Amino acid sequence: MVSGGTDAELTRSAQGGDVGALGVLLQRHEAGMRVVALSLLGFGPDVDDVVQDAVLVALRRIGDVRDPAAVGPWLRMIVRNACRSRLRSARTLVPIESLPLASTEPTPEQVLDRHASRDWIWRAIEELPAPIRMAVMLRHFSTGVTSYQEIAAVCGVPVGTIRSRLSHGRAKLAEALRGTASAAHGDAAALTEASRREGLETLAEAERGRFAGVLAERWSPDVALITGGQRIVGHDFLLRGMEGDLDAGVHQRLRHVVASQEIVLWETELINPPDDPEHCPPASIWLMSLEKGMVRELRLYHPARIAAAA
């Protein structure tokens, strides 16, 4: 990495997988990003949140920069869009990663570069305390639970606690990114793919009537299920719940998986029988904490059903 290089040189290095080069760019342009946030939001905690979010967006989307010399305006555009989004609707929380940015279809080389960056950020996420890591994973990598209210419901803590955890988590990740990111890291894509296969196998075994075997092999005998404010220990309740749903004609389809070393998220679609379409909510979130590869805690959450238009 060339720490004293031009913006264009550093951007090309970052697009080639050098996260440290991106860190230098962020150090160089952080003041300008903060000025944009202050000019639109005024002084307050939202300024730090927006700048920290922009750092994570830059990590994920540096490959979208078409003019490497114009990376400064690109970073400020991310901040500006995020600020305007917050100002448009104080009651609607929009994940910054969903903000529209110019993009092109990635080449195979860009896909590999982004995988390397993703591996690096997962290494940083693994170093966060478990409660903060859980909130960050839900907010930035889940598809079904992203609002502060939903994350608070899943984690069983007040919304203010989630705001604090996310702010702390973003700050730690942004700090790590702005530093040197040259340490070795694991293959996050492989970890998630292994969890996806395990999720598919778990649901398939349940359909075959062999869910008890899965629990015995992969779940701690003292696993705690947390749902609806209750904490229930052991396999029996989990087994009865799965078998009861299947007996009622309810099936689950795995839609999305996010996995770290100790926290795993499975998002499933619940498919109700035609004669009882309201039997279960439309989706389920399995948020699992692992210990030595075994599930020791499951937080089960059902996102609210979207009301049909009148």
C-alpha positions in Angstrom: 0.0 0.0 0.0 1.3 3.5 -0.9 0.3 5.7 2.0 1.3 8.9 0.2 -0.2 8.1 -3.2 -2.7 10.1 -5.1 -6.5 9.4 -4.7 -6.5 7.6 -8.0 -3.6 5.4 -7.0 -5.1 4.5 -3.7 -8.5 3.9 -5.1 -7.1 1.4 -7.7 -5.2 -0.3 -4.9 -8.4 -0.5 -2.8 -10.3 -1.9 -5.8 -7.5 -4.5 -6.1 -8.2 -5.8 -2.6 -5.9 -3.5 -0.5 -8.1 -2.6 2.4 -5.3 -0.6 3.9 -5.3 1.8 0.9 -9.0 2.3 1.5 -8.1 3.2 5.1 -5.7 5.9 3.9 -8.4 7.3 1.6 -10.9 7.5 4.5 -8.4 9.2 6.7 -7.7 11.7 4.0 -11.4 12.5 3.3 -13.0 12.0 6.7 -12.9 15.7 7.5 -14.8 16.6 4.3 -17.3 13.8 4.9 -18.0 15.2 8.4 -18.4 18.7 7.1 -21.1 17.5 4.7 -22.9 15.7 7.6 -22.7 18.8 9.9 -23.9 21.1 7.2 -27.1 19.0 6.7 -27.8 17.6 10.1 -26.2 20.1 12.5 -24.3 19.0 15.6 -25.5 15.7 17.2 -25.0 11.9 17.3 -26.4 11.4 13.8 -23.3 13.0 12.3 -21.1 10.2 13.8 -23.6 7.5 12.7 -23.7 8.8 9.1 -19.9 9.1 8.8 -19.4 5.6 10.3 -22.0 4.1 8.1 -20.4 5.7 5.1 -17.1 4.0 6.0 -18.8 0.6 5.8 -20.5 1.5 2.5 -17.1 2.5 1.1 -15.7 -0.9 2.1 -18.4 -2.7 0.3 -18.7 -0.6 -2.8 -15.3 0.8 -3.6 -15.4 -1.3 -6.8 -18.3 1.0 -8.0 -16.0 4.0 -8.3 -15.6 4.6 -12.1 -13.3 7.6 -11.8 -10.6 6.8 -9.2 -9.5 10.4 -9.0 -13.1 11.4 -7.9 -13.3 9.2 -4.9 -13.6 12.2 -2.6 -16.8 13.4 -4.2 -18.0 9.8 -4.2 -17.5 9.5 -0.4 -19.2 12.8 0.2 -22.1 11.7 -2.0 -22.7 8.7 0.2 -22.8 10.9 3.3 -25.1 13.5 1.6 -27.5 10.8 0.5 -27.7 9.3 3.9 -28.3 12.7 5.5 -31.1 13.6 3.1 -32.7 10.2 3.7 -32.7 10.8 7.5 -34.1 14.3 7.0 -36.9 13.1 4.7 -38.5 10.8 7.2 -37.5 10.8 10.9 -39.8 7.9 11.5 -38.5 5.7 8.6 -35.1 4.1 9.3 -33.4 3.3 6.0 -30.3 1.0 6.2 -27.5 3.1 4.6 -26.4 0.1 2.5 -29.7 0.2 0.6 -29.2 3.8 -0.6 -29.0 4.0 -4.4 -25.5 4.3 -5.8 -24.3 4.1 -9.3 -23.1 0.5 -10.0 -22.2 -1.8 -12.8 -22.2 -5.6 -13.1 -19.1 -6.8 -11.3 -16.4 -8.7 -13.3 -15.1 -12.0 -11.9 -12.1 -10.1 -10.6 -14.2 -7.6 -8.8 -16.2 -10.4 -7.2 -13.0 -11.9 -5.8 -11.9 -8.5 -4.6 -15.2 -7.9 -2.8 -15.0 -11.4 -1.2 -11.5 -10.4 0.2 -12.9 -7.2 1.7 -15.9 -9.1 3.1 -13.5 -11.6 4.7 -11.6 -8.7 6.3 -14.7 -7.0 7.7 -15.9 -10.3 9.1 -12.6 -10.7 10.9 -13.3 -7.2 12.4 -16.9 -8.2 13.3 -15.6 -11.3 15.1 -13.6 -9.1 17.4 -16.7 -7.2 18.6 -18.4 -8.3 21.9 -21.2 -10.8 21.3 -24.1 -8.4 22.0 -22.7 -5.7 19.8 -21.8 -8.3 17.1 -25.4 -9.6 17.1 -26.9 -6.1 16.6 -24.4 -5.3 13.8 -25.2 -8.6 12.0 -28.9 -8.0 12.1 -28.7 -4.3 11.1 -26.3 -4.6 8.2 -26.5 -8.2 7.0 -30.1 -9.4 7.7 -32.9 -9.0 5.1 -35.9 -9.4 7.4 -34.8 -7.6 10.7 -33.1 -4.3 10.1 -35.1 -1.6 12.0 -34.0 -0.6 15.5 -37.4 -1.7 16.9 -37.1 -5.2 15.3 -33.5 -5.7 16.4 -34.5 -4.7 20.0 -37.3 -7.2 19.9 -35.0 -10.0 18.8 -32.3 -9.2 21.3 -34.8 -8.5 24.1 -33.4 -5.1 25.1 -34.6 -1.5 24.8 -34.3 0.4 21.5 -31.9 2.8 23.1 -29.5 0.0 24.0 -29.6 -1.2 20.3 -28.8 2.4 19.2 -25.8 2.4 21.6 -24.6 -1.0 20.5 -24.8 -0.1 16.8 -23.0 3.2 17.3 -20.3 1.5 19.2 -20.0 -1.3 16.7 -19.9 1.0 13.7 -17.2 3.1 15.4 -15.1 0.1 16.1 -15.4 -1.2 12.6 -14.7 2.2 11.1 -11.6 2.6 13.4 -10.4 -0.8 12.3 -10.9 0.0 8.6 -9.0 3.3 8.9 -6.0 1.4 10.4 -3.9 -1.2 8.7 -6.0 -4.2 7.7 -3.2 -6.5 6.6 -3.7 -9.3 9.1 -4.7 -12.8 7.9 -8.4 -13.6 8.0 -10.6 -16.5 7.3 -13.0 -17.2 4.4 -16.3 -15.6 5.4 -18.1 -16.9 2.3 -17.1 -20.5 3.1 -18.4 -20.1 6.7 -21.7 -18.8 5.5 -22.0 -21.4 2.8 -21.4 -24.2 5.4 -24.1 -22.7 7.6 -26.5 -22.5 4.7 -25.9 -26.2 4.0 -26.5 -27.0 7.6 -29.7 -25.0 7.6 -31.0 -26.8 4.5 -30.1 -30.2 6.0 -31.7 -29.3 9.3 -35.0 -28.4 7.7 -34.8 -31.4 5.4 -34.2 -33.8 8.3 -37.1 -32.2 10.2 -39.4 -32.9 7.2 -38.3 -36.6 7.4 -39.2 -36.8 11.1 -35.5 -36.8 12.2 -35.3 -33.4 13.9 -34.6 -35.0 17.3 -31.4 -36.4 15.8 -30.3 -33.0 14.5 -30.8 -31.6 18.0 -28.9 -34.3 19.7 -25.9 -33.9 17.3 -25.6 -30.2 16.9 -27.5 -28.5 19.7 -26.5 -28.3 23.3 -28.7 -30.4 25.6 -29.1 -27.3 27.7 -29.9 -25.0 24.8 -32.1 -22.0 25.8 -34.9 -21.0 23.5 -35.9 -17.3 23.9 -39.2 -16.3 22.3 -42.0 -14.0 23.2 -40.2 -13.0 26.4 -39.9 -16.6 27.6 -36.7 -18.6 28.2 -37.2 -22.4 27.8 -34.3 -24.8 28.3 -33.8 -28.2 26.6 -34.7 -29.9 23.4 -38.3 -30.9 24.2 -40.0 -27.6 23.4 -38.0 -27.2 20.2 -39.0 -30.7 19.1 -42.6 -30.3 19.9 -42.8 -26.9 18.1 -41.2 -28.2 14.9 -43.3 -31.4 14.9 -46.5 -29.4 15.7 -45.9 -27.1 12.7 -45.2 -30.0 10.4 -48.3 -31.9 11.6 -50.3 -28.7 10.8 -48.9 -28.7 7.3 -46.6 -25.7 7.9 -43.2 -25.9 6.1 -40.1 -23.7 6.2 -37.9 -22.6 3.3 -34.4 -21.2 4.0 -34.1 -17.7 2.4 -31.0 -16.1 3.9 -28.0 -17.0 6.0 -25.5 -14.9 7.8 -22.7 -16.6 9.8 -19.9 -15.7 12.1 -17.8 -18.0 14.2 -20.2 -17.8 17.2 -23.4 -16.2 15.9 -25.5 -17.5 13.1 -28.7 -16.1 11.5 -31.1 -18.1 9.5 -34.1 -16.4 7.9 -36.9 -18.7 6.8 -40.1 -18.4 4.9 -43.1 -20.1 6.6 -45.4 -21.8 4.1 -48.9 -22.3 5.5 -51.3 -25.0 4.3 -53.8 -23.7 1.7 -56.8 -24.4 4.0 -55.2 -22.4 6.9 -53.1 -19.6 5.3 -52.9 -17.6 8.6 -51.7 -20.5 10.8 -48.2 -19.0 11.2 -46.6 -15.7 10.5 -45.0 -15.5 7.0 -41.4 -15.6 8.2 -39.1 -16.7 11.0 -35.8 -15.5 12.3 -33.4 -18.0 13.9 -30.7 -16.1 15.8 -28.3 -18.7 17.2 -25.3 -18.3 19.6 -22.8 -21.1 19.3 -20.3 -22.6 21.7 -17.7 -25.1 20.5 -19.8 -25.5 17.4 -23.0 -26.4 19.3 -26.1 -24.1 19.4 -26.4 -23.0 23.0 -29.0 -20.3 22.6 -31.8 -19.7 20.0 -33.7 -16.4 19.8 -36.8 -17.1 17.6 -38.5 -14.1 16.2 -41.4 -13.6 13.8 -41.5 -10.3 11.9 -44.9 -8.6 11.9 -47.2 -9.6 9.1 -47.7 -6.7 6.6 -51.4 -5.7 6.7 -53.2 -6.0 3.3 -54.3 -2.8 1.7 -58.0 -2.0 2.3 
